[in-house]
Amino acid sequence: EKNRKTILQILGQEGAGKTERLLLLVERAKEEAASCCYLNAGGKGGFVLVAEILDALSKPKFRSKRKRFGIFTPGWLRELRGVRRWFLADGEDERKIGEDRVSAAIAGALNESSPSFLLLDDFEAGIDLRVVRLLQAVFEKVVRGVLIAIAAESGHGQSWIAKKVELRGFNEREAELCVAKRLLAERTVSEKLDPLYPFTPAAVRKVNESVRGNPKRLLEALAVILDAGVARRAEIIDEEFVLRTNFSQKFDQKGFAETILCNLCVFRSKASAFNRVQ
């Protein structure tokens, strides 16, 4: 909301959909003409991450179209760019992370570009504590229309952030809807097939149970099974076929979407032939 500020952490196991939730917020920012900065914090040292935040907030693509300006550069942007130059001067100096000037410049950019989103993915507990303190200082300084959201694995969140969303695994219905959506994206409107074809609902439920509702592993496992279905010339992939496929031992690195593109046409032709016989 325009007159509120919020800091939120999204928690979940690997593959639970944390990144997808942040990307949905990116799309929401576009829909609402909000300014947005999305960064992956994974594996980055504190200095590098803060430098990337300063760099991203100073770029035109951070600001929404309604926040663009003409030939005159506003004071907050001049200050942000000045802080960025100072921060990067003389190489990596981790001491600069805790400087009040850095948090003030970041908060100023978010305030003046509001509504604005700062989204940090893969923000694990082991990240530089100075970055955590910097984020706390930024949140204290923002005043309106700002959302800060971080994503981390369950058990590795930040205790000082009260507002949390814990992502659970798919239930049976959610798993079916997810798979159907992915399959339908690769079909033409004229194809009158069951939304889950070539999988049966029982097959999808069985795989979802095996991967404990993990969305990423569900799609990876179904990619392996789909490959096996083509190799064995299966007419349909049911629960019995799933039980005979050793999908838990290997996951297709191509991913579900690419496997569908490669193999769904095989099942299309089989379905068409079956319909002609009927």
PyMOL commands that set and color helices and strands:
alter all, ss='L'
color gray80, all
select helices_A, chain A and resi 18-31+46-58+60-62+65-67+75-88+94-98+100-112+129-141+172-184+201-210+215-231+239-244+247-249+256-277
alter helices_A, ss='H'
color red, helices_A
select strands_A, chain A and resi 5-12+35-40+116-121+146-153+164-166
alter strands_A, ss='S'
color yellow, strands_A
deselect
rebuild
show_as cartoon
